[in-house]
Amino acid sequence: MNIGLYSGAAGMRVGQDYQDLISENLSLQTVPGYRQSLPVFSTVVPAATAGAPTSAGGNAASVKMTRVTDFSQGPVQPSGSPYHLAIQGQSFFEVREADGKSGYTRNGEFSLSPQGQLRTTDGATVLGAGGSPVTIDTSKSSAISIGPDGTISADGTVQGKLELAHFDNPSTTLQSRAFGRFAAVTPGAAQVGIAPGDKVLQGCLEQSNGNPVQQMSSMIQAVRLYEANQKSIQAVDDSQNQLITTLGGHPQG
């Protein structure tokens, strides 16, 4: 394989992966609390292996892209619903996934089920202190108050407390799951309780921390990257065809 073709193909792959990442960010832009993915580009020089393209100067280098999650705070906006919650800081709400395991989310777009349990938009159960479902009794009062530490009260009577968690390094201790949620990479990685200085805001929703204008600008760059490598492959292919024609002689008519 020609080194130019190899490098060009690797570049096209990175360009496509970059476009996929941006498309995912844009498609989830309206999900409250969504954490955007960011690209990290690096140069990879593979070790010499059978069949790998090489040259007198060594092995061909190629560009590689990996994803990292941006855990920075998103903007918070009022929603008016008493069951909509946002976290100011780095903590997470804990929910019970369909498989029974704990999930962690920044999306506080919750609602009350007919059984009085707090749930996510896709039906996951929001957990309270001790890992039990959050159950709110609205039969005597509809004036529900949720304090900065997650304490749930009705007419001054405490009904429970949200199970909040935080992580020393979410970039390495959390992995992405469906619906913009996360799972702990290793058991015990979550520190139970709201992080010092964080607070829960009732009647608000945190927006995605992505910027759609920046995403569209990045998409243009990704398309140009893809096209540039596509053109480089075509140039190498044309050059090889010309060399073969020159060395082999012109075909007879």
Secondary structure, DSSP 8 states (H G I E B T S, - for coil): --HHHHHHHHHHHHHHHHHHHHHHHHHTTTSTT---EEEEEEEE-----TT--EETTEE--EEEEEEEE------EEE---TTBEEEESS-EEEEE-TTS-EEEES--B-EE-TTSBEE-TT--EEBBGGG-B-B---SS---EEE-TT-EEEETTEEEEEB-EEE-S-HHHHEEE-GGG-EEESSTT-SEES--TT-EEEETEEE--S--HHHHHHHHHHHHHHHHHHHHHHHHHHHHHHHHHHHHH-----
